[in-house]
Amino acid sequence: MPELFAYTDGACSGNPGPGGWGVLLIAREGGDVVKERELSGGEALTTNNRMELLAAISALETLAKPSEITVVTDSAYVKNGVTEWIHGWKRNGWRTAGRDPVKNVELWQRLDLAQARHKVQWRWIKGHAGHEENERADALARAGMAPFKGNTGKVKA
């Protein structure tokens, strides 16, 4: 049975600003790539953290059936949030240890639901460090952002 990997990344031009997310899904068998799929999208006014979350969510939500998957992200926010912080947030009614509301709560809840269907391993890697699949995910995120660049949401006269 092939091993499944999702390389995810988010990008933002300004923070907040136009942003995009990208996912490179790879199935490997015996170390060889047997199948690839690319996903991307974006928003006109968003943050980098939201785009990182949407990349991970999209990777998991696109899987048609429960799967074993390794999600590889360069976002410590996503990796730490989903493997460490989320448990306390849920116990505290989606509040931080300082009793503040969790930022991006609707995306964290969506990610929690999406990962519940699967057996997920989370792996962090350093971004922009020459990791081929991460660079491809970054390119997909920038492509997802491209239609929104220059669109600040302001009405042009």
Beta strands, then each sheet from edge to edge (+ up, - down):
strand 1: 3-12
strand 2: 17-29
strand 3: 32-46
strand 4: 68-73
strand 5: 119-124
sheet 1: 3+ 2- 1+ 4+ 5+
end
